[in-house]
């Protein structure tokens, strides 16, 4: 298994002195981040889709083997609610493809009020290029049906495994030959850190599900108090195979 562990975003002021030394200017934070982690999830693309030129600029600032996951714009997921997906998906991909070989998975985080509609999801996934890796994070319990799983499997899309307060809030389905995991909020002190026991459990779940040479992407979204940075580093260490 090739495990890529990072955080959801990198531009957090309270990460100074946690990840970013005092003398490193904000304009150099991405380079500093990429010296510590192999991947990042562009979370702010959800609120405002960056231009292709911005994605191209990020591409030039990170190593060739660095992976950038992109959270889809809320215009597609929360305003259009997956309806008429052709134009929003094309715009998303035409911008994100500015990352070139650094482009990793695209995340579709669905609104918590969006009830299951597998046909709608299937039509949306069909709009993505066949080469794109798409992860889907439904947040309404009505999605947990065999039909949803079938759509994801047929499209090669990964069900995003999501954790809130150190518990899975999604089924632990493997729907693709790669995986995607998001950590939203732990239960350890100081909030919202994850405790070591919880991270060990997650490392075991992931290792047992993807036991071959598959790619798995894991992102810590618990950014306050530098929790995501510390937890991502610990999780990376815990997930390494024993010598």
N, C-alpha and C positions, 0 to 999 in steps of 0.2 A: 504494500500500500504506500502510495505517495501522499503524505498528509501535508497540506498547506494551511498553516494557522496564522491568522492575523486579526485585525480589529475592523469594526465598522466605522470607517473614517479615520483621519489622523490629525485633524485640526482642532484640538481641544486645549484651551488655555491652561487648564489645571493639569495637563501632562508635562508642563515645564517642571524640571527637576525630578520628574518621574521617568520620562523617556528622553526629553530634550534638555540638554545642559543649558544653563543660564546664558551662555555666550552664543548659542546657535540662534540666528534670526529666524523669524517665522517663515520667511521665503525659502529657507533651506530645510524646513521640517520634513518634507516628503523624502528628500535624500537621506536624512537622518533616520526616518522611519524605515526606509528600505534597507538600511544597514542592519536592522534588527529582525525584520520579518520578511518572509518570502511573498506575501500577498496582502492586499487590502481590499475591502469592500467599499465602493464609492456610494455611501449612504445618502449624501446630499443631492444626488441625481434624482432622488424621489421628489424633492421639492422644486428643483429647477434643473432641467436637463442641460448639462454643460454643452458648449459648442464643440464641433469637431476639432477646431483649433486648440481648444483647451485639452481635449483628450490627446491630441498629437503632442502638445507640450509636456503632458505627464509622461507620455511614452519615452520622450527623450531624457527624462530626469531619473528614470529607474533602470536597474539592470535588465539585461536581455531576458533573463529567466524569471523575472518578477511577474506575478499574475495579478491582474486587476479585475475584480468582480464588480458588476454594475447593477445597482438596484433600479428597476424600471421606474419611470416617471409616474407620479400619481395621476397624471392625465389619463394614462392607459388603465390603471388599476382602480383608482378611486373616483375619478370623474366620469370616464366612459364606462367604468365597471366591466371591462373586457369587451364591450360591444363595439362593433365597427373597428376592429383592431388593426386593419391593414395599414392605414397611414401612420398611427402612433408607433407601431412596431417598426415600420420602415424608417421613421425619423430617429427613433432610439438607436437602431442598429447603424444607420448611416453616420451618426455622430460617434457612437462608441467604437466603431471600426477604425477610428483615428488612432486607437491604441495599437493597431497592428497585431503583432505576435504576443503582446502583453495582455490582450483581451482574454479574460476568463469567462466564468458563467455569468448569466444575466438572472437576476432574482425578480420574480413576480410575487410581491407580498400583497395578498388580497385583503380587502377591507373586512373587519370583523363582522360587519352587517351583511356581507355578500353571502347569500345562501348558495348551496350547491347547485351548479348548473354544468354538468360535465360536458355537454355539447358546446356550450359557450366557451369553456376552457379549451376544448379540443380545437375549435375554430381559431382561437387566439394563438395557440401553440403552432398551428399549421402555417401561420404567417412568418414565423422565424426561419432564417436560413437553416438548411439541414445540418450545417456545420456548427450551429450555435448550441451551446449547452445552456439549458434553461432550467432553473430551479423554481419550484412553486411552493409558497408558504400560505396555505389557506388558514383562515382563523375563525371559521364558523364550523361547529361540530357536525353540521349536516354533510360536510364533504367526506366524512370518513366512511365511504361505501366502496364496494367492489368496483363499481362503475368508474369512480374517480381514479382508483388505482389502475384500472385498465387503460384509461386515457393517458395517464402519465407513462405507463410502460410502453404503450404503442408509439408514443411520441419520443421516447428516450429521455423524458424529462425527469428530473430528480425531485422527489418529495423532500422539501426542506424540513429536516428534523429541527424542531424549536424547543428550547428549554426556557421555562420561567420559574424562578424560585427553586431551582435545582430539581425540577421535575419535567419530564417530557410532556408537552402539550399537543403533540401530534402522534399518530401511530408511527411505529418504527418500521415503516415499509421500505424495502429496497426496490426502487422502481426503475433504476438505470444502472449502467456499469460505472457510475461515479456517484459521489455523495456530496451533500451540502448540509452543514449544521450551523445553527445560530444560537448563541447564548445571550439571553436578554437580561436576566437578573438572578443573582445568586442569593443565598441566605446567610452567608458568613458575615462577620464583622471585618472591616467597616462596610456598610451597605455601599454598593450592591455586589460585593466580592463573592466568588465561589470558594467553598472550602475544598481542601485537598481530596477528601473522600469523594465528593461529588465529581470532581474532575477525573479521579481514577475510574469511577463507574462509567463515565462517558467514554474514556479512552478504551475501556474494555468493550463497551457496546460497539464502538466504531471498528475496533480491531477484529471483532468476531464477525461483523457483517461484511466488511471488505477485507478479506484475508489474502487477496491476490495482489496484483500490481495496479489496482484501480487508483484513480485520483479522488481524494476527499478534501473538501474545502471547509474549514471551520472558522467562524468569525465571532468575536466577542463584542457585543453591542452594549455592554454594561460600562459605559465610558466614565461616569462620574467617579471622582476620587482616584483616578488612575487605575481603577479595578481591571478594566479590559487589558491594559498593558501587562500588569502583573499576572493575571490569570492566563493570558495567551502564552506568556513565557513559561509558566509552570506547566501548562497543558502540553506544550511542545516537548518539554523534558519527560513528562510522564508517558507520552505516546511513543517514545523511541523504543525500538525493540531491544530487549536485553542482549548484552554482548555475549 
